[in-house]
């Protein structure tokens, strides 16, 4: 057997690469085609990996990144495209990031905060979507403020407004849309983190991770990731270094 054939037999033994897709990330999944399959940068990355492997692709959609993570041990997908986070890495082996998404805060117009770091202060309450990559980052790093975790199926902006919280954490592009609903708000310059969107595979497949890693690196260096971003006219995504 060739090396690629060995990798194929482990990663896609049925000659079908099942790609887990987080449908909640509207930067990476911008729509669906006539067959109901997801369309966007994330599906394109999955298809490009399947093409390199020489197999067909099947997309497995999930409503949230947490749902993708929960399925890692259920043999529902072979690779998945979600933010690489230590909690998720307990069951998923990740490549280096293929793109990054800036995360920041929406705050009131008269709030005293000027920089994201200012928000981590006593008495400050922050709304954040539970189990999001940036939410997991905040759970590890926030020391003084209080996080108000919002169920992934709910809109954290509504919690932010209804409970009159001090800040809403999110991806900058999504918060820009929330800002249109909050004329008395503003976005903080800079970011508290950049979500590292990567390709993962269940840890049982960790032996083929170097091949996936090399494929992702080539997709970046060859300009393919940049082409996918431009093709779908996505703003707020940058190719990871």
ROVEX-442997 format. One record per residue (C-alpha): residue number from 0; residue in one letter; chain; x, y, z. Coordinates in Angstrom, 1 decimal, decimal comma, always signed. Last residue first. Example, Ala and Ser with C-alpha at 12.3 -4.5 7.8 and 13.67 -1.06 7.14 Angstrom:
% ROVEX-442997
{1 "s" "A" {+13,7 -1,1 +7,1}}
{0 "a" "A" {+12,3 -4,5 +7,8}}
% end
This chain:
% ROVEX-442997
{240 "x" "A" {-0,1 +32,6 +9,6}}
{239 "x" "A" {-3,9 +32,2 +9,7}}
{238 "x" "A" {-5,8 +33,5 +6,7}}
{237 "x" "A" {-8,1 +36,3 +7,9}}
{236 "x" "A" {-11,8 +36,2 +8,2}}
{235 "x" "A" {-13,9 +39,3 +9,1}}
{234 "x" "A" {-15,3 +39,8 +5,6}}
{233 "x" "A" {-16,6 +36,9 +3,5}}
{232 "x" "A" {-17,1 +37,4 -0,2}}
{231 "x" "A" {-17,7 +33,6 -0,7}}
{230 "x" "A" {-15,1 +33,4 -3,5}}
{229 "x" "A" {-12,8 +35,7 -1,6}}
{228 "x" "A" {-12,7 +33,5 +1,5}}
{227 "x" "A" {-12,3 +30,4 -0,6}}
{226 "x" "A" {-9,5 +32,0 -2,7}}
{225 "x" "A" {-7,6 +33,0 +0,5}}
{224 "x" "A" {-7,8 +29,4 +1,7}}
{223 "x" "A" {-6,5 +28,3 -1,7}}
{222 "x" "A" {-3,5 +30,6 -1,6}}
{221 "x" "A" {-0,9 +27,9 -2,1}}
{220 "x" "A" {+0,5 +28,6 +1,4}}
{219 "x" "A" {-2,8 +28,1 +3,1}}
{218 "x" "A" {-4,0 +25,0 +1,2}}
{217 "x" "A" {-0,5 +23,6 +1,7}}
{216 "x" "A" {-0,6 +24,0 +5,4}}
{215 "x" "A" {-4,0 +22,3 +5,5}}
{214 "x" "A" {-2,6 +19,4 +3,6}}
{213 "x" "A" {+0,4 +19,1 +5,8}}
{212 "x" "A" {-1,7 +19,1 +8,9}}
{211 "x" "A" {-4,1 +16,5 +7,5}}
{210 "x" "A" {-1,0 +14,3 +6,7}}
{209 "x" "A" {+0,4 +14,9 +10,2}}
{208 "x" "A" {-3,0 +14,1 +11,7}}
{207 "x" "A" {-3,0 +10,6 +10,3}}
{206 "x" "A" {-1,9 +8,9 +13,5}}
{205 "x" "A" {-4,3 +11,0 +15,5}}
{204 "x" "A" {-7,2 +9,0 +14,0}}
{203 "x" "A" {-8,4 +7,6 +17,4}}
{202 "x" "A" {-8,2 +11,2 +18,6}}
{201 "x" "A" {-11,2 +12,2 +16,5}}
{200 "x" "A" {-10,2 +14,5 +13,7}}
{199 "x" "A" {-9,9 +18,3 +13,7}}
{198 "x" "A" {-9,4 +21,0 +11,1}}
{197 "x" "A" {-8,8 +24,5 +12,4}}
{196 "x" "A" {-10,5 +27,8 +13,1}}
{195 "x" "A" {-8,4 +29,7 +15,6}}
{194 "x" "A" {-10,6 +32,2 +17,3}}
{193 "x" "A" {-8,7 +35,5 +17,8}}
{192 "x" "A" {-8,7 +36,7 +21,4}}
{191 "x" "A" {-9,6 +39,7 +23,5}}
{190 "x" "A" {-9,8 +41,9 +20,4}}
{189 "x" "A" {-8,9 +45,4 +19,3}}
{188 "x" "A" {-11,3 +48,3 +19,2}}
{187 "x" "A" {-14,4 +48,0 +21,4}}
{186 "x" "A" {-17,8 +47,9 +19,6}}
{185 "x" "A" {-20,4 +50,5 +20,3}}
{184 "x" "A" {-23,9 +50,6 +21,7}}
{183 "x" "A" {-26,8 +53,1 +22,0}}
{182 "x" "A" {-28,1 +52,2 +18,5}}
{181 "x" "A" {-28,4 +48,5 +19,6}}
{180 "x" "A" {-30,0 +46,5 +16,8}}
{179 "x" "A" {-27,5 +47,7 +14,2}}
{178 "x" "A" {-24,8 +46,9 +16,8}}
{177 "x" "A" {-26,0 +43,3 +16,8}}
{176 "x" "A" {-24,9 +43,1 +13,1}}
{175 "x" "A" {-21,4 +44,5 +14,0}}
{174 "x" "A" {-21,4 +41,9 +16,8}}
{173 "x" "A" {-21,6 +39,1 +14,3}}
{172 "x" "A" {-18,6 +40,5 +12,3}}
{171 "x" "A" {-16,6 +41,1 +15,5}}
{170 "x" "A" {-17,1 +37,6 +16,9}}
{169 "x" "A" {-18,7 +37,7 +20,2}}
{168 "x" "A" {-18,8 +39,0 +23,8}}
{167 "x" "A" {-21,7 +41,2 +25,0}}
{166 "x" "A" {-20,9 +43,7 +27,7}}
{165 "x" "A" {-22,3 +45,4 +30,7}}
{164 "x" "A" {-25,5 +43,5 +31,1}}
{163 "x" "A" {-29,0 +45,1 +31,0}}
{162 "x" "A" {-30,7 +41,8 +31,7}}
{161 "x" "A" {-33,0 +42,0 +28,7}}
{160 "x" "A" {-30,4 +43,6 +26,4}}
{159 "x" "A" {-27,5 +41,2 +27,0}}
{158 "x" "A" {-29,9 +38,3 +27,2}}
{157 "x" "A" {-31,4 +39,3 +23,8}}
{156 "x" "A" {-27,8 +39,7 +22,4}}
{155 "x" "A" {-27,0 +36,2 +23,6}}
{154 "x" "A" {-29,5 +34,7 +21,0}}
{153 "x" "A" {-30,5 +31,2 +22,2}}
{152 "x" "A" {-29,7 +27,7 +20,8}}
{151 "x" "A" {-26,2 +27,9 +22,2}}
{150 "x" "A" {-27,5 +28,4 +25,7}}
{149 "x" "A" {-26,3 +31,7 +27,2}}
{148 "x" "A" {-23,5 +31,8 +29,7}}
{147 "x" "A" {-23,4 +35,0 +31,9}}
{146 "x" "A" {-19,8 +35,5 +32,6}}
{145 "x" "A" {-18,9 +37,5 +35,7}}
{144 "x" "A" {-15,9 +39,9 +35,7}}
{143 "x" "A" {-12,8 +39,5 +37,9}}
{142 "x" "A" {-10,6 +36,7 +36,5}}
{141 "x" "A" {-11,6 +36,1 +32,9}}
{140 "x" "A" {-9,0 +33,8 +31,3}}
{139 "x" "A" {-10,2 +30,2 +31,1}}
{138 "x" "A" {-13,9 +30,9 +30,9}}
{137 "x" "A" {-13,2 +33,7 +28,4}}
{136 "x" "A" {-11,4 +31,2 +26,1}}
{135 "x" "A" {-14,3 +28,8 +26,3}}
{134 "x" "A" {-16,6 +31,7 +25,3}}
{133 "x" "A" {-14,4 +32,5 +22,4}}
{132 "x" "A" {-14,6 +29,0 +21,1}}
{131 "x" "A" {-18,4 +28,9 +21,7}}
{130 "x" "A" {-19,5 +26,4 +24,4}}
{129 "x" "A" {-21,9 +28,9 +26,0}}
{128 "x" "A" {-22,7 +32,1 +24,0}}
{127 "x" "A" {-21,5 +35,1 +26,0}}
{126 "x" "A" {-23,1 +37,8 +28,1}}
{125 "x" "A" {-20,6 +39,7 +30,3}}
{124 "x" "A" {-21,3 +41,1 +33,7}}
{123 "x" "A" {-18,9 +43,7 +35,3}}
{122 "x" "A" {-19,0 +44,0 +39,1}}
{121 "x" "A" {-15,2 +43,6 +39,4}}
{120 "x" "A" {-13,3 +44,2 +36,2}}
{119 "x" "A" {-12,5 +42,1 +33,1}}
{118 "x" "A" {-14,0 +44,6 +30,7}}
{117 "x" "A" {-10,8 +46,8 +30,6}}
{116 "x" "A" {-8,9 +44,1 +28,7}}
{115 "x" "A" {-11,2 +44,6 +25,7}}
{114 "x" "A" {-10,0 +48,2 +25,4}}
{113 "x" "A" {-11,9 +51,5 +25,9}}
{112 "x" "A" {-14,3 +50,5 +28,7}}
{111 "x" "A" {-16,1 +53,2 +30,7}}
{110 "x" "A" {-19,6 +52,4 +29,2}}
{109 "x" "A" {-21,3 +55,5 +27,7}}
{108 "x" "A" {-22,1 +53,9 +24,3}}
{107 "x" "A" {-23,0 +50,6 +25,9}}
{106 "x" "A" {-20,8 +47,6 +25,2}}
{105 "x" "A" {-20,3 +45,2 +22,3}}
{104 "x" "A" {-17,1 +43,2 +23,0}}
{103 "x" "A" {-14,3 +41,5 +20,9}}
{102 "x" "A" {-13,5 +38,4 +19,0}}
{101 "x" "A" {-11,4 +38,4 +15,8}}
{100 "x" "A" {-11,7 +35,4 +13,5}}
{99 "x" "A" {-8,7 +33,4 +12,4}}
{98 "x" "A" {-8,1 +31,0 +9,4}}
{97 "x" "A" {-6,4 +27,7 +8,6}}
{96 "x" "A" {-5,5 +27,1 +12,3}}
{95 "x" "A" {-2,9 +24,5 +13,2}}
{94 "x" "A" {-4,2 +20,9 +13,0}}
{93 "x" "A" {-6,4 +19,5 +15,8}}
{92 "x" "A" {-6,7 +16,2 +17,5}}
{91 "x" "A" {-10,2 +15,9 +19,0}}
{90 "x" "A" {-11,4 +14,3 +22,3}}
{89 "x" "A" {-9,6 +16,3 +25,0}}
{88 "x" "A" {-8,8 +18,9 +22,3}}
{87 "x" "A" {-12,3 +20,3 +22,6}}
{86 "x" "A" {-11,5 +21,6 +26,1}}
{85 "x" "A" {-8,1 +22,9 +24,9}}
{84 "x" "A" {-9,8 +24,9 +22,0}}
{83 "x" "A" {-9,4 +24,7 +18,2}}
{82 "x" "A" {-12,3 +26,4 +16,6}}
{81 "x" "A" {-14,3 +24,2 +14,3}}
{80 "x" "A" {-13,9 +22,3 +11,0}}
{79 "x" "A" {-14,5 +18,6 +11,4}}
{78 "x" "A" {-12,8 +15,4 +10,1}}
{77 "x" "A" {-14,0 +11,8 +10,1}}
{76 "x" "A" {-17,6 +12,4 +11,2}}
{75 "x" "A" {-20,4 +10,5 +13,0}}
{74 "x" "A" {-18,2 +7,9 +14,8}}
{73 "x" "A" {-19,8 +8,7 +18,2}}
{72 "x" "A" {-16,6 +9,8 +20,0}}
{71 "x" "A" {-16,4 +13,2 +18,2}}
{70 "x" "A" {-20,1 +13,7 +18,3}}
{69 "x" "A" {-20,0 +15,9 +21,4}}
{68 "x" "A" {-17,5 +18,2 +19,8}}
{67 "x" "A" {-19,7 +18,8 +16,8}}
{66 "x" "A" {-22,6 +19,5 +19,1}}
{65 "x" "A" {-20,5 +22,0 +21,0}}
{64 "x" "A" {-19,6 +23,7 +17,7}}
{63 "x" "A" {-23,3 +24,4 +17,2}}
{62 "x" "A" {-26,3 +23,3 +15,1}}
{61 "x" "A" {-24,4 +20,4 +13,4}}
{60 "x" "A" {-24,2 +19,5 +9,8}}
{59 "x" "A" {-22,5 +16,3 +8,4}}
{58 "x" "A" {-21,1 +17,0 +5,0}}
{57 "x" "A" {-20,3 +14,0 +2,7}}
{56 "x" "A" {-17,2 +14,1 +0,5}}
{55 "x" "A" {-16,0 +11,7 -2,2}}
{54 "x" "A" {-12,5 +10,2 -2,0}}
{53 "x" "A" {-9,0 +10,9 -3,5}}
{52 "x" "A" {-7,4 +12,1 -0,3}}
{51 "x" "A" {-6,4 +15,4 -1,9}}
{50 "x" "A" {-10,0 +15,7 -3,1}}
{49 "x" "A" {-11,4 +14,9 +0,4}}
{48 "x" "A" {-9,1 +17,7 +1,8}}
{47 "x" "A" {-10,4 +20,2 -0,8}}
{46 "x" "A" {-14,0 +19,2 +0,0}}
{45 "x" "A" {-13,5 +19,9 +3,7}}
{44 "x" "A" {-11,9 +23,2 +3,0}}
{43 "x" "A" {-14,7 +24,2 +0,7}}
{42 "x" "A" {-17,3 +23,1 +3,3}}
{41 "x" "A" {-15,6 +25,5 +5,8}}
{40 "x" "A" {-15,3 +28,4 +3,4}}
{39 "x" "A" {-18,9 +28,4 +2,4}}
{38 "x" "A" {-21,9 +26,3 +1,3}}
{37 "x" "A" {-23,7 +23,7 +3,4}}
{36 "x" "A" {-25,6 +20,9 +1,6}}
{35 "x" "A" {-29,3 +21,3 +1,3}}
{34 "x" "A" {-29,5 +19,8 -2,2}}
{33 "x" "A" {-30,2 +23,2 -3,8}}
{32 "x" "A" {-27,1 +24,7 -2,0}}
{31 "x" "A" {-26,9 +26,0 +1,5}}
{30 "x" "A" {-25,7 +29,3 +3,0}}
{29 "x" "A" {-22,7 +31,3 +4,2}}
{28 "x" "A" {-21,0 +28,6 +6,3}}
{27 "x" "A" {-17,6 +29,9 +7,5}}
{26 "x" "A" {-18,6 +33,5 +8,4}}
{25 "x" "A" {-22,1 +32,3 +9,5}}
{24 "x" "A" {-20,7 +30,0 +12,2}}
{23 "x" "A" {-23,8 +28,3 +13,5}}
{22 "x" "A" {-23,7 +25,6 +10,8}}
{21 "x" "A" {-20,7 +23,9 +12,5}}
{20 "x" "A" {-19,7 +21,3 +9,8}}
{19 "x" "A" {-18,5 +17,7 +10,4}}
{18 "x" "A" {-16,9 +16,3 +7,3}}
{17 "x" "A" {-17,5 +12,7 +6,4}}
{16 "x" "A" {-14,9 +11,5 +3,9}}
{15 "x" "A" {-16,3 +8,8 +1,7}}
{14 "x" "A" {-14,0 +6,0 +0,4}}
{13 "x" "A" {-15,6 +3,6 +3,0}}
{12 "x" "A" {-12,3 +3,5 +4,9}}
{11 "x" "A" {-12,1 +7,3 +5,1}}
{10 "x" "A" {-9,4 +8,2 +7,7}}
{9 "x" "A" {-7,8 +4,9 +8,2}}
{8 "x" "A" {-8,0 +3,3 +4,8}}
{7 "x" "A" {-7,3 +6,7 +3,2}}
{6 "x" "A" {-4,2 +7,2 +5,2}}
{5 "x" "A" {-2,9 +3,8 +4,2}}
{4 "x" "A" {-3,7 +4,5 +0,6}}
{3 "x" "A" {-1,9 +7,8 +0,8}}
{2 "x" "A" {+1,2 +6,1 +2,2}}
{1 "x" "A" {+1,1 +3,6 -0,7}}
{0 "x" "A" {+0,0 +0,0 +0,0}}
% end
